[in-house]
Amino acid sequence: MVSQVLKIALVALCTIATAAPAPAALPLDERQVLADPYAPTATTCPSSSLVRPATGLNPSESCYVAARKSVANTALAAWLKRQGNFSTSSLPTVGFTSSGGGYRALLETAGVVQAFDGRDSNFNVSGLYQGLVYEAGLSGGAWFLSSLAGNNWPTASYLRDNLWAQAFQDSLLLPANLLSSSGLAEYALVTSDITAKEAAGYNVTIVDPWGRLLSYQLLQGYDGGVATRLSGLTSLSNFTSHNVPYPIITTMNVNGTQGQCAPPTNAIIFGKADEHALEDTSEG
């Protein structure tokens, strides 16, 4: 099953021109004992419910937003004062969102955020990013947000110079070292990850190789940031100090068993900011 999925994935993905070369990786024997492998592992069930009534924000989000707004208000007030004689006695909660569109959306979002980020530019709009309370992304916009948040919110310029510039040079499937001994070993790690997932009893789809390969472009760390988790974002220093907007990453469900290749208009929407978030827009 895994080999068939990988063959299909390689054929489907070979049309993508912009992608990443194989990254440096741990030897296979070391990779297998990492604390956070790609394959799901058994764990104890939480004592609390996995769902809750949609009557308000998650308490954890509310706490973060309250603390973040205090920090953001200071930055937003300073930015408004630079623009003119604006009253700053009562400031709104400001959010930023980026649409889908693959690499175009990722790079366009990066350019906007670079201009808005007071750490990264000196334009009239610079500093507005520091006044944001929320930041959301879908598809390509979510790729950018994943790369930004997953690497502890560096500047867009840092990601460009230290990750993307190299990662986007070559084809994802035909990097310069693909046929070398190191290249073969590196891509064997992706196969090993996916095989381990299937061995753990989980279905494997085209999303698995695509996600593992794409992560090499977006995340730093061993094997394309394989140990990076959404749940780990809350422990990163820029998050715990409330220096960054609250991230919301949205995805839409595609039912492959029904032959769907794209999400329908009534698809289930998953929100990754709240562990309980699930919007069911299906009919019936």
Stockholm file with secondary structure:
# STOCKHOLM 1.0

chainA/1-284         MVSQVLKIALVALCTIATAAPAPAALPLDERQVLADPYAPTATTCPSSSLVRPATGLNPSESCYVAARKSVANTALAAWLKRQGNFSTSSLPTVGFTSSGGGYRALLETAGVVQAFDGRDSNFNVSGLYQGLVYEAGLSGGAWFLSSLAGNNWPTASYLRDNLWAQAFQDSLLLPANLLSSSGLAEYALVTSDITAKEAAGYNVTIVDPWGRLLSYQLLQGYDGGVATRLSGLTSLSNFTSHNVPYPIITTMNVNGTQGQCAPPTNAIIFGKADEHALEDTSEG
#=GR chainA/1-284 SS CHHHHHHHHHHHHTTCCSCCCCCCCCCHHHHTTCSSCSSCCCCCCCSSCSCCCSSSCCHHHHHHHHHHHHHHHHHHHHHHHHHSSCCCSSCCCCEEEECCCHHHHHHHHHHHHHHHCTTTCCSTTTTSGGGCSEEEEETHHHHHHHHHHHTTSCCHHHHIIIIIHHHTTSCSSSCTTTTSHHHHHHHHHHHHHHHHHHHTTCCCCTHHHHHHHHHHHHCCSHHHHTTCCGGGGGGSHHHHTTCSCEEEEEEECCCGGGTCSSCCTTCCEEESSSTTCEECCCCC
#=GC SS_cons         CHHHHHHHHHHHHTTCCSCCCCCCCCCHHHHTTCSSCSSCCCCCCCSSCSCCCSSSCCHHHHHHHHHHHHHHHHHHHHHHHHHSSCCCSSCCCCEEEECCCHHHHHHHHHHHHHHHCTTTCCSTTTTSGGGCSEEEEETHHHHHHHHHHHTTSCCHHHHIIIIIHHHTTSCSSSCTTTTSHHHHHHHHHHHHHHHHHHHTTCCCCTHHHHHHHHHHHHCCSHHHHTTCCGGGGGGSHHHHTTCSCEEEEEEECCCGGGTCSSCCTTCCEEESSSTTCEECCCCC
//
